[in-house]
Amino acid sequence: MGPVWSIPLERGRVEVPSSIGGVRAGLEPERAAKFDAVTARTSAKHLVYVVLDWALPPVAGAADVPVVRRLKGGDFTGVVDGDGNPVAPSHPPLDETAGESAPTVYSAGFPVGSKTFPATIESIRAVLEEGRRAEFEAEIARTPGHELIYALLRWATPPEELLAEDALIADLKAEEARLTARPEVGG
């Protein structure tokens, strides 16, 4: 089954798959294809809600309306992973009633937003070199839903950008070490 969430429902805890691969494994082929299409087009920061929606047992929606409403509203109080660690989404769900739409890109850089990177599985697949797609697919399939945003954003960031950030951090650490190693004046 892979990673799981233990969810407190009115009639007791239920364990559900928390990864795309785990959810897909429990679906009939036609529903799995629909699930794949939805996950491919969903913004990284909202994938946790898609995984939750598809992972919850169908009876939960009817029997545990307040709990399911709370979960889908972003309140994961009481939800734990397979190791017993609390689970929390990184972002609130979309407020579709207010006309909010999910971004298909994320912005970074200076000035703020000067660089954009893909933020959906589908758009990341499109920019990855063919040799890296299988590794991407395997990682995304096994990553718990509440951690998908971090995995996707790492895959979306071009390797040269990651190397530049790593080099900048290394330079800052070296400068900090140099400054702390310098003897104090007048001491």
C-alpha positions as CSV (number, residue, x, y, z in Angstrom):
1,M,0.0,0.0,0.0
2,G,2.9,2.4,0.6
3,P,2.6,5.5,2.8
4,V,-0.7,5.8,4.7
5,W,-2.7,8.3,6.7
6,S,-4.6,7.3,9.8
7,I,-7.7,9.4,9.8
8,P,-10.0,9.9,12.8
9,L,-13.6,9.4,11.6
10,E,-16.7,9.4,13.8
11,R,-16.8,5.6,14.0
12,G,-13.1,5.2,14.6
13,R,-9.8,5.5,12.8
14,V,-9.4,4.4,9.2
15,E,-6.1,3.9,7.4
16,V,-6.0,5.1,3.8
17,P,-3.2,5.3,1.2
18,S,-1.6,8.7,1.2
19,S,0.3,8.5,-2.0
20,I,-0.7,8.8,-5.6
21,G,0.5,5.3,-6.3
22,G,-1.3,3.9,-3.2
23,V,-4.6,5.5,-4.2
24,R,-4.2,4.4,-7.8
25,A,-3.6,0.8,-6.8
26,G,-7.0,0.6,-5.2
27,L,-8.9,1.9,-8.2
28,E,-10.5,0.1,-11.1
29,P,-8.7,0.9,-14.4
30,E,-11.3,3.4,-15.6
31,R,-11.3,5.3,-12.3
32,A,-7.5,5.1,-12.1
33,A,-7.3,6.8,-15.5
34,K,-9.6,9.6,-14.3
35,F,-7.6,9.9,-11.1
36,D,-4.3,10.2,-13.1
37,A,-5.8,12.9,-15.3
38,V,-7.0,14.9,-12.2
39,T,-3.6,14.6,-10.4
40,A,-1.7,15.5,-13.6
41,R,-3.5,18.9,-13.9
42,T,-3.7,19.8,-10.2
43,S,-1.4,22.5,-8.8
44,A,1.3,21.1,-6.5
45,K,0.0,22.9,-3.5
46,H,-3.5,21.4,-3.8
47,L,-2.6,17.8,-4.6
48,V,-2.9,16.8,-0.9
49,Y,-6.7,17.5,-1.2
50,V,-7.0,15.4,-4.4
51,V,-5.2,12.5,-2.7
52,L,-7.4,12.8,0.4
53,D,-10.6,13.0,-1.7
54,W,-9.8,9.9,-3.7
55,A,-8.4,8.0,-0.7
56,L,-11.3,8.4,1.7
57,P,-13.7,5.5,1.7
58,P,-17.0,6.3,-0.1
59,V,-19.0,5.7,3.1
60,A,-17.0,8.4,5.0
61,G,-18.6,11.2,2.9
62,A,-22.1,10.1,3.9
63,A,-21.5,8.8,7.4
64,D,-18.9,11.4,8.6
65,V,-20.0,14.6,6.9
66,P,-18.6,17.0,9.6
67,V,-15.2,15.3,9.7
68,V,-14.9,15.0,5.9
69,R,-15.9,18.7,5.6
70,R,-13.2,19.6,8.2
71,L,-10.5,17.6,6.4
72,K,-11.4,19.0,3.0
73,G,-11.4,22.5,4.5
74,G,-7.7,22.0,5.4
75,D,-8.0,21.0,9.1
76,F,-6.1,17.7,9.4
77,T,-6.3,17.6,13.2
78,G,-5.8,14.1,14.4
79,V,-4.5,12.8,11.0
80,V,-1.2,11.0,11.4
81,D,1.2,9.2,9.0
82,G,2.3,5.6,9.3
83,D,4.9,6.6,11.9
84,G,2.4,8.4,14.0
85,N,3.6,11.9,13.0
86,P,0.9,14.6,12.6
87,V,0.0,15.4,9.0
88,A,-0.9,18.9,7.9
89,P,-1.3,20.4,4.4
90,S,1.1,23.1,3.4
91,H,-1.6,25.3,1.9
92,P,-5.3,25.8,2.4
93,P,-7.7,24.4,-0.2
94,L,-8.9,26.5,-3.0
95,D,-11.8,28.8,-2.3
96,E,-13.7,28.1,-5.5
97,T,-16.7,30.1,-4.3
98,A,-14.5,33.2,-4.2
99,G,-13.3,32.4,-7.8
100,E,-9.8,31.3,-6.6
101,S,-7.9,29.3,-9.2
102,A,-4.9,27.1,-8.7
103,P,-1.6,28.4,-10.2
104,T,0.0,26.2,-12.8
105,V,3.4,27.8,-12.2
106,Y,5.3,29.0,-9.2
107,S,7.3,32.1,-9.1
108,A,10.7,32.7,-7.5
109,G,13.8,34.8,-8.0
110,F,14.7,38.4,-7.5
111,P,13.0,40.7,-8.3
112,V,10.2,38.7,-6.8
113,G,8.6,36.4,-9.4
114,S,11.2,37.0,-12.1
115,K,11.4,33.3,-12.7
116,T,8.6,30.8,-13.1
117,F,8.6,27.0,-13.0
118,P,5.9,24.5,-13.7
119,A,3.7,23.5,-10.8
120,T,1.7,20.5,-12.1
121,I,2.7,16.9,-12.8
122,E,1.7,17.4,-16.4
123,S,3.8,20.5,-16.9
124,I,6.8,19.1,-15.2
125,R,6.7,16.0,-17.3
126,A,6.7,18.2,-20.4
127,V,10.0,19.9,-19.5
128,L,11.9,16.9,-18.1
129,E,14.4,15.1,-20.2
130,E,13.1,11.7,-21.2
131,G,15.8,9.9,-19.1
132,R,14.6,11.6,-15.9
133,R,10.8,11.0,-16.4
134,A,10.9,7.5,-15.0
135,E,12.6,8.6,-11.8
136,F,10.2,11.5,-11.5
137,E,7.2,9.2,-12.0
138,A,8.4,6.7,-9.4
139,E,9.1,9.4,-6.8
140,I,5.8,11.2,-7.3
141,A,3.9,7.9,-7.1
142,R,5.4,7.0,-3.7
143,T,5.5,10.5,-2.0
144,P,2.9,11.0,0.7
145,G,0.2,13.6,-0.4
146,H,1.2,16.1,2.3
147,E,4.8,16.2,0.9
148,L,4.0,16.3,-2.8
149,I,4.4,20.0,-3.1
150,Y,8.0,19.8,-2.0
151,A,8.8,17.0,-4.3
152,L,7.1,18.6,-7.3
153,L,8.8,22.0,-6.7
154,R,12.2,20.4,-6.5
155,W,11.6,18.5,-9.8
156,A,10.3,21.7,-11.4
157,T,13.3,23.7,-10.5
158,P,15.9,23.4,-13.3
159,P,19.1,21.6,-12.1
160,E,21.2,24.7,-12.8
161,E,19.0,26.8,-10.5
162,L,19.4,24.2,-7.7
163,L,23.2,24.2,-8.2
164,A,23.2,28.0,-8.1
165,E,21.2,28.0,-4.8
166,D,23.5,25.3,-3.3
167,A,26.6,27.4,-4.3
168,L,25.1,30.5,-2.7
169,I,24.3,28.7,0.5
170,A,27.8,27.2,0.6
171,D,29.3,30.7,0.1
172,L,27.1,32.1,2.9
173,K,28.1,29.3,5.3
174,A,31.8,29.8,4.4
175,E,31.5,33.5,5.1
176,E,29.7,32.9,8.4
177,A,32.4,30.4,9.4
178,R,35.1,32.9,8.5
179,L,33.5,35.7,10.5
180,T,33.0,33.5,13.6
181,A,36.6,32.2,13.4
182,R,38.0,35.7,13.4
183,P,39.3,36.7,16.9
184,E,37.5,39.6,18.5
185,V,39.2,43.0,18.4
186,G,40.3,44.4,21.8
187,G,39.4,41.1,23.7
